[in-house]
C-alpha cells in the first residue's frame, strides 16, 4: 500500500463532502495501523453478545467501568472551567471593495471544558459561518480561534488535517454515514484514520455503541436504520476518538419530534456523564433548551447570551423563546 487519503475534505459543511482530499505518504506506523483495517471491519469483530452485555451493565450502573475497560476515555468527565475554545475578535468579510458583506463582525466568546453551548440566530445572522470557521472549513479574515491552547488560524493544511482528525468530532444534520459501511464500520473508521491499533477497535466501538444505545444496529447499513438511529451512530462516531470539542450542525433538523428528543437526551448525557464539550448550531429553541448556555448571533455579532444555571429546562426554554421572538427568528418545534 503506497499511499492513503489521510486528509479528508473538512466535512459535509462544505460543498463536496465525498472529495477524498490530498494523498499523503504513509509512515511505517500508519501503514501498520491501516493494514489492520480489514481485521477491524471483519464481521467477526462485531460481537452482538458483548455489546448487549455491555448495554446491560450500563443499565445496572456499571457502564462507566465497562467503557473504561475498553479504553473509552470519554467516560471520565473533563474538569469544567478551563477554556477549550476561545474565539477572539474574528471577522469574516465576503465580496470586493464595491460590495462588502461582514458575515462576522468582531465575534468573541469562550467555551469551557465540559460545556454544552448552543448558537442561535435568524437566517443570515452568521451562525453557520461561525461554525465553518471554528471547524476550519472556512478561514477568518481577521481574529483568532484557539482550541486546546493552539491558534488554529495560523496552521498549515497538514496541521489542520491532523487537528480535525484528533481534536474535533462532528455531528451533522443528515448523519453523513457512509452507505457502504455498517454502523460498526462507520464508527470504526474514525479510530482507524486516527491510527488506533486494530485489536483495540472492536472493544471501543462496542462500548461506545452500548453507551449511546445503538449496539443493536451495529451490523446494519444506514439504509436499514431509522433517522434517529443514524444520528446516534453518528454521535458514537464523533465520541469514540474522545475529541476535545464536538461541533453539531442542526443535529435534530431532519428528525421528527420524538427522535429529536431522544437525540437531545443522548447529547445531554454525552455532556453531563461522558464529559463531552459540545457547540451546537440550531434554529430550534427546544433543542437549545438542552444546553447550558445559548449565544444569540445577529448581523454577524453576539447579540445576547443566556445561561441556564439551576433552572429547569422548561424555564430555560421560555427565556430562549423570549429572545427568539424579539429577534424575529424561527423557534422550531415546541414541546
N, C-alpha and C positions, 0 to 999 in steps of 0.2 A: 504494500500500500504506500504510494509515493506522497500523496497529499490528501487533505480533507478540508472541507469548508468549515473553518472554525470561527469565522467572523460573520455571523448571520446579519442580514438586513435588520435594523433595530427591532422591528416588531410590526404587528398589524396596525399600529398607529399610522404607519406610512402607507404609501400607495401600492407598494409591491411586496406584500408580506411573504411571498414564497421565493423571492430572489435569494439564491443561496449565498451571495456575498463574494468576498475575495478569497481565493485559496491561499492558505499559509502553509509553509513546510512543517512537517511533524517532527518533534523531538522524539528521542527513543522512549521516554516515559509516555508521551502522548500515543505513540504507536502501540505500545503495550496495552494501554488502557482501552484503546479503540478495538484492538484485536479481541478483547473480551466482550465486545458488543453482542455478538451472536449468542454467546452463552447467557448474557444478561436478559436478552429478549426471547430466550427459549421458553416455550410453553411450560417446560419442566420447572423453570424458575418461579413461575406463578404457583403459589401454594394456597388454594382456597381454604383448606382447613386451617392453615396457620393464620391466615387473615381473619377468619371467622373467630378463631380462638382469641386473637388479639382484640377483636371488637368486644368479645365477651369480657375480657379482662378490663377493657375501658369502662364498660357498663358497671363493673364491680368496683371501680375506683382505682384500679391498678394500671391504668393506661399509660400514665407518665413513665413509670418504671419500665413497662414493656417497650415503649418507644425508645427510651434511653438505651436499652439493651441492644437495640438495632442501630444506634448512632444517630437518632433523630434529635439533634441538639436543641431544636426549637421548643422542646417540651419544657425547658427551663427558661422562664421569662427573663428578658433582659431588664436590668435596673432602669427604672424610668428617671428622667431628668436631664441626662446629657443629650445634646442635640445630635441626631443622626443626620438631619437635613437642615442646612442653613441657606436660605435664599437671600441675597444681598443686592438690592437696588437693580434688579435686572430689567432691561428694556429689550423689546423686540420690535424692530421697525421694518415694515414692508413698503415697497414702492420706490419711486425715484424722487428727485427734487421737486417736481411739479405736483406729485400726488403721493403724499406720505401717510401711512397708517401706523399708528402706535398700538400694536396689539397688546403689548405690555409696557407699562409706564412707571418704572421705579418700584416694582413689587419686592417687598422684603417680609420674611417670616421665618420662624424656626419650627421644626418638628422634632420633639424629644423622643428618645428611645422609649418604645412601649406605647406611643400614642396612636390613636386611630383618628385621623383628621379628614374631614370632608371639605371639598372645594365646590362651591355652588356659584351660580351666576346665570343671567339670561343668555340667550344665544348671541354670539358675537362679543361676549364680555372678555374673552381671553383665557378662559379656564383650560381649554384644550391646548392652546399654545403653551400655557404654563406647564402642563403635564408633558408635552412634547419636549420642552427644554430640559426639564428635570430628568426625563428618561433618555436624553441625549439623541432623540430622534431629530431634533432641531437645535440650532445654536442660538445663543443670545447675541444681541447687538452690543450690549454692554452689561456690566454687572458680574456677579459671581454666584455660582451654585456649588456648595460644599457638602459632600456626602461622606460620612465617616471620617471627617477630618481632611479630606482631599478635595481640592478645587477641580471639578470636572471640566470647567470651561477652558482649561489650558491643556487638556490631554490630547495625545495623538490618536489616530484612528485605531492603532493596535491597543493602546491603553484603554480606549473607550470600549473596544470589544471585550477585553478582559473584565472591565468594570461592569458592563451589562451582564456578563456571564456569572460573575462571582458575587456581586453586591445587590443586584436588582431581581425582583420577582414581578411577573406581570399577570394580571387577570383582565381579560378583555370582554367586551360586551357579547361577542359571539363565540367565546371559549378558545377559538383558534387551535383546536386539537387537530393533529394530522389524521386524515381519514383512513389512511392505510395502516395505522398502528392501533393496537388495542389500548385500553386505558392503562394497563400496566406498562406498555411500551412508551406511551406518551409521557408518563411520569418519569420512567427510567431515562429517557432521552436527556432530560435536564442534568441528571447525575453523570451520564456518560460524557456529555460535552464538557462538563467541568473536570473530567478526569478521575472520577471515583473508581476505585478498584471494582472489577466486575463481580467479585464474590460478595461484596457488601451491598450491592444494589438491590437484590430482591428483598432483603430484610428491611431496608429503609423504605422501599416503596410500599410493602405490605403494612408496615407500621403506620406510615403517614395516611394511607388509604383508610385504615381502620379508624384513625383519629377523626377523619373527616366524613366517615360513613359511606365510603364508596368502595369498600373491599368487595362487595358483591358484583361490581361491574368491571373489575379489572380485566377479565377475559373478553369483554365485549368491545366492539368497534364503535366509534362515535355515532354512526347511523343507527345503532341498536340502543342508544341511551336517550333518556329524556333530556330536555334542555337543562333542567336543574342538575341532573347527574353529570352532564358535560361540564357545567360550570364548577361543580365541586371537584371533579377530576382536574380541571384547570387550576383550581386553588391548591390542590395537592402538588401539582407540578411546580407551582410558584413557591410553595413552602418547603419542598423536600431538600433543597440546597441550603436552607437556613440563610436567606439573604438579609442584608442589613435593612432594606426597605422594599415594601411591596407597593406597586403602583396599580391601581384599579381604575379602569376607564368604563364607567357606566356598567358595572358588573351585573346588575339586575335589569338592564334596559330591555333585554329580549325575553324576559321570563314573565309568566303570569304571577298574580299576586301571591299565591301560595308558595310557588317555587322561589319567588323573590324573598319571602320571609325566611324560608329555610336557609337560603344562601347568606342572607344578612346575619342570621344567628350563627352560622358557621364562621363567618368573618369575625363576628364579635368574639367567638370562642378562640379563634386564632390569635386575636389580640390579647384577650384577658388571661387565657390559660396557657398559650404557647409562646407568648412574648413577641408576637409579630408587630412591627411598626408599619402602619398602613396609611397611605394617602389615596383617597378615593375621590374622583371627579364624578359628580352626579347632578342631575336636574331634579331629582326626586327627594322631596322633603322627608318622606317616610324613610328612605334609605339613609339620609343624612342623620336622622334621629338616633341611629345606632352608633354614631361616632362619639368621641369625647369632645370634639371641638369642630366648629364649622367656620371656614373663611369664605366670605362673600366677595366675589370679584365683579367689578362694574367698570366698564370703559378702560380695561387694562390695569386697574389698580385695586388694592384691597379696600373695599368699601366698609365692611363691618366684620366683626368676629363674635361668635357666641361660644361659650364654654358650658358644658353640661353640668359639671360639678356633681353634686349629690342628688340632683333632682331626677325624677322618673323620666323614662323615655317619652311618655305621653306629654309631660310638661315641656320637655325639650322640643318635641315636635311642634307644640303650639307656638313656642317662641320662634322656631325656624319659619313657620308659616307666616308669622307677622312680618318678618324681614322679606320673605319671598313676595308677599303681597305688596309690600312697599316698592320693591324693585320691579314688580310687574312681570316676573318670570313665571315659568311653569312650575307647578309644585308636584307633578307626578300623581301617582295614585294615593288616595287617603285611606288609611286602615285604622 
